C-alpha cells in the first residue's frame, strides 16, 4: 500500500484499494489454498495515471469463471472488484 500511496495511482481511493486487496489475499489463502501452509499466494501490482492493477494468484485448483455471478447484475448491490480466472 505504501507504493500505491507514494505513486498516487488512485489518489483519494487508497483505502478502498487496501480493503479489496486484503479481501482478495484472504480469499486466496482460505478458498484457493485451503489454508495450506505449504502453498503460496503471489501478488503483482502495476499502476498508472488514475489506475492500478493488482493480480492475486494462489496455488488452488481454480474455478469456472462462468459460475461467478455477473457483477453488473441488479441483484449485486456493490461490485468491489472484477474476477478473472486463468
C-alpha positions in Angstrom: 0.0 0.0 0.0 2.9 2.3 0.6 3.8 2.1 -3.1 0.3 2.9 -4.2 0.1 5.9 -1.9 3.6 7.1 -2.8 2.9 6.9 -6.6 -0.6 8.5 -6.1 -2.1 6.0 -8.6 -5.6 6.2 -7.2 -5.4 9.4 -5.1 -8.2 9.5 -2.6 -9.2 5.9 -3.1 -6.2 4.2 -1.4 -8.4 2.9 1.5 -10.8 1.2 -1.0 -7.9 -0.5 -2.8 -6.4 -1.7 0.5 -9.7 -3.2 1.6 -10.1 -5.0 -1.8 -6.5 -6.2 -1.7 -6.9 -7.6 1.9 -10.1 -9.4 0.9 -8.5 -10.9 -2.3 -5.5 -12.1 -0.4 -7.7 -13.6 2.4 -9.8 -15.4 -0.3 -6.7 -16.8 -2.0 -5.4 -18.1 1.4 -8.7 -19.5 2.6 -10.6 -20.6 -0.5 -7.8 -21.1 -3.0 -5.0 -22.6 -0.9 -7.4 -24.0 1.8 -5.1 -22.6 4.4 -2.3 -25.0 3.4 0.9 -23.5 4.8 2.9 -25.3 2.1 1.1 -23.2 -0.6 1.9 -19.6 -1.5 -0.1 -16.6 -2.7 1.5 -14.4 -5.3 0.8 -10.6 -5.7 1.6 -8.5 -8.7 1.0 -4.7 -9.0 1.1 -2.3 -11.9 -0.1 1.3 -11.8 -0.5 4.3 -14.0 -2.4 7.6 -14.1 -5.5 7.2 -12.1 -5.5 3.4 -12.1 -3.9 0.4 -10.5 -4.0 -3.3 -11.5 -3.3 -5.9 -8.8 -3.2 -9.6 -9.6 -3.5 -12.2 -6.9 -2.7 -15.8 -7.7 -2.9 -18.8 -5.5 -1.9 -22.4 -5.9 -5.5 -23.8 -5.7 -7.4 -25.7 -8.3 -9.1 -22.6 -9.7 -12.8 -22.3 -10.6 -15.0 -21.9 -13.6 -15.4 -18.1 -14.2 -18.8 -18.9 -15.8 -20.0 -19.8 -12.3 -19.2 -16.3 -10.9 -22.3 -14.0 -10.9 -22.3 -11.0 -13.2 -21.1 -8.1 -11.1 -23.2 -5.7 -13.1 -26.4 -7.6 -12.4 -29.1 -5.7 -10.5 -29.1 -8.2 -7.6 -25.4 -7.5 -6.9 -25.6 -4.4 -4.7 -21.9 -3.2 -4.7 -19.4 -4.9 -7.0 -16.0 -4.3 -5.5 -13.7 -6.0 -8.0 -13.5 -7.9 -11.2 -12.8 -11.7 -11.0 -10.8 -13.4 -13.7 -9.7 -17.0 -13.7 -6.8 -18.0 -15.8 
